[in-house]
Amino acid sequence: PPLFPFPLRGSVLTAMVVITADRARELQADLRRAFSANVFQLRLLTLRQTRHADRASFLVAMRETAMVAQLPVLRKYHFQENAAGVGEMVSALTAHFMREKGMNPREAAGRAKALSVGMASGRSQAWRWPETELSSRAIETASTAVPASDDSISEGSADDDF
């Protein structure tokens, strides 16, 4: 993907991946599908039912769970397949929202970050991220219902509202 200089603070510049508007819509749809897929939903259920010794271990488990959905999307769009790649994806979406939707940098980054962790802005989700579950507290009851389908992230069409 082409790179585009993006001012971060004052005169400091950093390189940012730029994607086309069509590709950005496709990326958003792929993220929504990935976070709705059975494999992610089952990992989310496991996360909900696991007790963690402290908040730090919970956050590590939460990042690992998110990566289940993020990894195939990162791979498809040729981002690094790790946390740095998630950052690149967020940067690409941020640039898209600023360019195509006229959002300010903070609003665009917030929307991009939310999408990257499965929280599609303006969409009701059939799931939510659990709160920290420490070992001294009771386990939150989680639904064991599996989503109706496990669409491939390469199938389907992108929503036009983003």
N, C-alpha and C positions, 0 to 999 in steps of 0.2 A: 504494500500500500504506500501511496505517496506520503511524504512528511511535510509538515507545515509548521513554521515557527509560531509559537504561541506565547505571548508575554505572561509571565507568572507574577512577578513583582517588579515594579519599576522598570529598569533596563535589563533585567535578567530574562533571557529567553531559553526556552526548552523546545525540543522537537516533539511533535505530536502527530500521531497517525490520523490521516483524514480519509474518510470513506464517503462514497456517494450517498445521496439521500435515499435512493432505492436500497442500497446495501445496508444502510443504517436501519431502515424499516424492517428489512429481512433479519438483521441481527437482533432487533428487539423482539420480533415474533419468535425467533429461535430461543431466546432467553426465556420467554414466557412458557414455551413448550417444554424446555428442559427442566424448569422448576415445577412443572405440572406432571412430569413423567413418573411412572411407577418407581423406577430405581431411586430417584431423589426422594419421593414421598416415603418410601420404606426406610431410607437412611434418616429422614427427619423423624419418623416414628421412633427409631432406635435412639436418636439424640434425646427425644422427649422422655424416654424411659430410663435413661442412664443418669446415675447420680455422679456428680463431679466434686472433687475435693475442694476446689476453689474456683473463683471466677476465671482465672487465667486458663485453667484446664478446660473449662466449659467453652471459652472463646476459641481455643485451638480446635476443639471438637466441632464447633459451629463452622469454622472456616473449612475444615476438612469435609463436612457435610455439604457446604455450598459448592465446593470444588467438584463434587459428583455431578452436579448440573452444569457447572461452568466449563469443565474440561472439554466435552465434545464441541461446545460452541467456540472456545478458544482455538481448538484444533481446526475447525472448519474455516475460521477467519484468519488463520495463520498468525495468531498471537502466541506469545510464549505460553507454555502450558504450566503456569505457576502463578503465584501472587503478582509478579511483575506483569504478566500477561493480562491479568484482570485489571491492573492499573492502566495498561495500554488500551484495553477495551473501554474502560470508563473515560479515558481521555478522548478516544475517537467519538464516543457518544456525546460527550460534553461539547466538543467542537461542532458536531452535527446540530445539537439543540441551539447553540449560540448562532450558528450560521443560518439554519433553516427555520427556526422558530423565534429568533430574535430574543432569546433568553439572556439574562445577565449571567456572568460566569458562575456565580454562587448557585443560582437556581438551576442552571444547566448541569452543574456537577452533582448537585443533590439528586436530580432526576436520574442521571446516569448511574450514580452509585446505587440508588434504590433498585433500578432495573438489574444491575449486576448481581444483586443478592436475592432476586426473585420477587421484589416488592414493586410490581408494575404500578406506576403512578396512575391514580384514577380508576383502578380496577379493583373489584372486590375479589379477594383471594379466598379459596376454599381452605387455606391453611395459614398458619402464622409461625414465626420463629418462636421457640419456647424461651421462657425466662431462665436465668441461671438456676439450675437445680443442684443444690449442694447436698452432700451425703447425709446431712443431719435433718433434711426436710423430706416430707412425703413426696412420692412420685406423682406428678400431674397425670391425670387420666388423658390418654390420647386416643383418638379414633383409629381403629385398625382398618377402616375402609380404604381400599385401594382405588385410585382413580380409574375411571371407565376405560381410558385408553392410554397408550404409551407411544404417542406419535413420535416418529423420527424427526429430529430437528431439521432434516433436509426436506421434509414434506410440508405442505400447507402454504398458505399465503400470508403475507405480512399485513398487519392492521394498518390502516391509513391514518389513524388518529395521532400517531407519533411522528 
